[in-house]
Amino acid sequence: MHYRTLVGGLVVLAGLGITSAALADSGKLTVVGAGGVLQDAERKAFFEPFAKSSGVAVTEDSYSGQMAKVRAMVSSGSVSWDVMQVEQNTLLSGCAEGLFEELDWAKIGNKEDFIPEAYSDCGVGAFVWSMVPSYDKTRISDGPKNWADFWDMKKWPGKRGFRQTAKMTLEIALLADGVAPGEVYKVLATKAGQDRAFGKLDQIKGDIIWWTSGAESLERLAAGDVTATATFNGRVTAANAAGKDFALIWNGQVYGIDYWGIVKGSANRENAEKFIGFAASDAAQSAFPQYIAYGVTNKKAIGSVKPELAKDLPTTEANMKAAVGLNTEFWADNGEALEARFATWRAQ
């Protein structure tokens, strides 16, 4: 390592209140998020405060949900990632596959302090997010108000943005086709219901632009590439705080939970457990919505969120009236087949 690089690194660490002696004692940690404004929020609420309080040198990386790299790390025994932010079905399947460590909850916190969905053998609920419809109010004065409107190409012509996955897209298609929120998975569990969802998507297939990252969904909306898009609620709120005027439509939100998990074979497991315990604490969790409008999983933190912030969270009572909770058991059982059908359908 060049002297200048070493000095520059020490200056940055010193700015976080970390001394070289602390580093020698406390080691390091690599945390992997989903990038964009979400990871910016995690940095402010979790990464930097943890590094400062613990003396652990935190390195960040990001990914778009693909697990191939993790499988390669674990199978080769060369694990460079420690803690990952993952969606629930990824955590469950990865835990069963042996890609994540089983957690010692005694080192994390009390299970009773969290909403029931936040507990898992291999992970701790980090936050609650949702997929919502949005449009640019500077371009459209009176836009779609639900997923059925989202399909109305005559009233609101133009392209539509969707995440490039069957998960959530099929649920949205059924909501657009008039299925009640409480009946979505009952219908989707049948062959006829799956055909119905794909049939609904067929109606606008030629006008869909697929996105693979939350940042891309709103970049396309801002550029006018799409008239309306399915996107993550927290990114809409963050974009509006930065000067955009995107609609945030709660009618028909499909919500899920992301988790913190430890990659199997992490060389920094002790620090990984310390970090997850810190990020799951009521103090850190209650700070998180200040930076992005995602719900929290620590029950003590839920009551600490300021009312003006709580109104823009997926978990607020008014926003849950027509919501669909992501059914991870359904996707654990059916995801492989439906994603394969979805990929084939897209390619046709």
N, C-alpha and C positions, 0 to 999 in steps of 0.2 A: 504494500500500500504506500502511495506517495505521501510524503510528510504533509503537503498542503491539504490533501484529502482527509487525512487523519485529523488535522487541526480543525478543518471545517466541520467535520462530524462532531468533534468534541464541543465546538461552539454551539451547534444546534442542540445538543443534549444538555449543555449547561443552561441554555435558554429555557429548557423544560424543568430545570432544577435538579438535574441528574448529574452526579459526579462520577468520575472514572472509578472511584472506589465502590460506589453503589453498583455500577455495571459489573464490576468484578464479583460482587456478592450476589447480584440479582439476576444476571443473565439476560436472555433475550426471548422474543416471542414474535412470530409472524402470524398476523391476522388477515383473513381473506374475506372481502366483502363483495358487493355487487356493483361497485363503482358509482360514478355520478353523484347527484345531490344526496342520495341515501348514504353513501360512504362519507361524504363531507359531514353529514349530521352525526354519524357514528364516531368520526374522528373527534368532533367537539364534545360529544356527550360521554364517550367511552374511552377511545384510544389515548388521547392526550392526557385526560385526568388520571387514567390508570398508570401511564408511564411516569407521570409526575409524582404520584403518591407511592408507587411501588419501587421505583428505580429500575424497572424492567425496560430494556430498550425494545420498543415496538416497531416492527417493520410491517408495512401494509402491502397487500397484493389484491387483485380483483379477478373475478371470473364471471361468466355468463350462465352458469348453471350446469355446464358440462362436467361430468364426473370422470371422464376418461383419464384425465391427468392424475386424479386422486387414486384411481385404480392402479395406474402405472407406478405411482410413488409407493403405495402399500405393497404391491406385489414384488417390487424390486428392493424394498427395504430402505429406499433412499427418500425419506420424507422431509420435505422442506417447508411445508405448511403445517401450522399448529392448530389454530382455531379457525373454523369456517362459519360463515353465515349461510344457512341452507334452508330451503323450503321444507315443509313438513314431510311430504312424500319422499323427498330425497333423503331426509334424515332417517325415516323408517326403513326404506329399502337399503340404504347404506349401512345402517346398524345391523340389519339381518345379513348383509353381505360381508360384514366384518371390516368395513371401511372406517368406522368411527369407534372410539373408545367408549365403553360403558362408564358412566359417571358415578363418582362417589358423592352422593348428594350431601353427605356430612360436611364436605369441603365447599359446597356451593351455597346452601341455605336451606330453609324449611320449606318443604313442598306445600305446606298449608298456606304459605304466603303468596302463592301464585294461582291464577285462574287454572281450572283443571286441565285445560288443553295445553298448558305451557309445560307440563311435566312429561318427560320421556326418558327412557333408559339411557339414551345416548345424547340427549340434548336438553337445553333449557330455552323456553320461549323468549325470544328477544323483543319482538314487537308484533303488532297486528296491523295488517295492511289490506287494502282492497283494490279490486279492479273495477273501474268506473268508466262510464262514457264521458267524453269531453269534446268541446269544440272551441274555436277561437271567437270570442264575443266581439272582437274588433272587425271580424269578417261577416259574422252572422248575428243579427240583432235578436232573433227569436229561434233558437236552435232546438234540436231533439231534447226531449225530457225523459226518455227512457229507452230501453233497447229496441222496442217495437218501432219507435220513431227513428232510431238509428238506421233501420233498414229502409226507410222511406226515401228512395233515390229520386222521386219526382219532386218532392218538396225541398229536399236538400241534396241536390246533385253533387257528385264528386266522389273521390276515393274514400275508403274507410280503412283505418288502421287496426290491426289485430296482432296480438302476440303470436308468434309462430309455434304454438303448442295446441294440442287437443284440449288439454286441461284448461278449464275456465272458458275457452272458446265454445265448446259444446254446451256448457251450461248457459252461456249468454245466448246462444242460438235458440235454445228452448224457451228462455225467458222472452225473447223477441217473438216467439211463435205462440205466446199466450199461456205457457205453463206457469202455474203459481209457484212462488219461491219454495214453499214447503214440499212441493211435489217433484222438483227437478230431478233429484237422484232416483226417485221411484220410477220415473219415466226413462231416465238415461240408463237404468239397469236392464232395460229390455232391448231386444234387437229392433223392435219397431220404434222405440224412442231414440235409439242411436241413428237409425235411418232418418227419422224426423229431423234431428239436429243437423245432420249432413245435408239433408234436403233444404233446410232453411238457409244454410251457408251457400248452397248452390245458387240461390237467388241473387246473391251479390258477389259471387266468387270472382268474376272478372274485374271487379272494382276494389278488391282488397289489396292493400299493401301490407306485407308482413314485417313485423319488427322483432328484434331479438334482445333488445335492451330497453329499459325504461327511458333512458335518455333519448334514444332514437325515436321513441313514440312521440315525444313532444317536440323534438327537432323537426320532424316531418309536419307536425301540426303548425308550428310556427312558420315554416317555410311555405305553407299552403299546399304541400304535396297531398294532404288528406283534408277532407272537409270536417271529419269527425274521427275520433280514435278511441279505442279502448286503452286505458292507461292506468297507472298506479296513482291513487289519491294523493299520496304524500308528495309526489313529483309535481302534481298540479298546484298544490298549495305553495310549494317552494318556488315554482316558476312565477306564480302570481305575486309572491313577495318580492321577486326580482324585477317586477314591472310588467309581466304579461297579464292578459285578461282572459284566462281560460275558464270555461264553465266546469263546475264541480257538481256532478249529478249523482245523488245518493240512491235514487230509485233503481233498484236492481243490482246494487253493489254485490260483488262476490268476494268474500273476505277470507283470508288465510293467515297463518302464523309462520314467521321465520324463526329459526332457532340458531343457537350457538352450539357447535359440535366440535369435538377434538379428533383430529385425524389419527387413525390407528398407527401407532409407532412413533408418535411425536416425541422428539428428543427433549422437548420443553414442557412436558405434561404438567409439572407442578405449577409453572407459570401460567399455563393454559387454564388450569382450574382456578387459579387466583383471579385471572382476568374474567372468566365467566361469572364467578362469584361477585366481582365488582360490578360488571355490567348488568347483573340481575338484581342488584341492590335497589331499594326503594329510592335512594338519593339519586343514583345515576339514571334510573328509569324515569323518574319524575322530571328530570332535566331534558330527556330526549325529545319530547314534543315541542320544545322551544326551537328546535332546529329543523324538524320535519314532522308533518302531521300524521304520524302513525300511532296507533294505540299501544298501551303498555300492558305487560302481563303480570307485574307485581301488584297485588291487590292494594297494598299500602300506598303505592305510587299513584294508582288510579285516582284516588281522592285528593291527591296533592297537585294535580294538573290544573292550571288556571282555567276558569270557565271560558275565557275568550279563546283559549287554545282547544279546549275540550270539544267545542261545537264543531270543529273541523276534523274530528277523529272518527274512524270507522265504528268504534265501540260506543259512541254516544247514542242514547236511547232513540232519539228522533231519526238518526241515520240508519238504524237497524230494522225499521219497520218493514221494508221490502227486500231485506238482505238474504243472501244465500251463503251459508258457511261452507267453505271448501271441505268436501268429504274425503279425507285422505285414505280411509279404509277402502272406499270405492276405487280410488285411483291406484292403490296398492294392488288390488285384485284385478283391475281392468285396464290399467294404464298402458301396459306394454302392447296389448292388442289394439287399443284405441289410438295410441300414438302411431302405430304402424299403419293403421287404416288411414289416419289423418295424413301421414307423409305420402302415401300412395295417392290419396285424393288430391292433395295439393299438386302433385306432379302430373296429373292427368290433364 
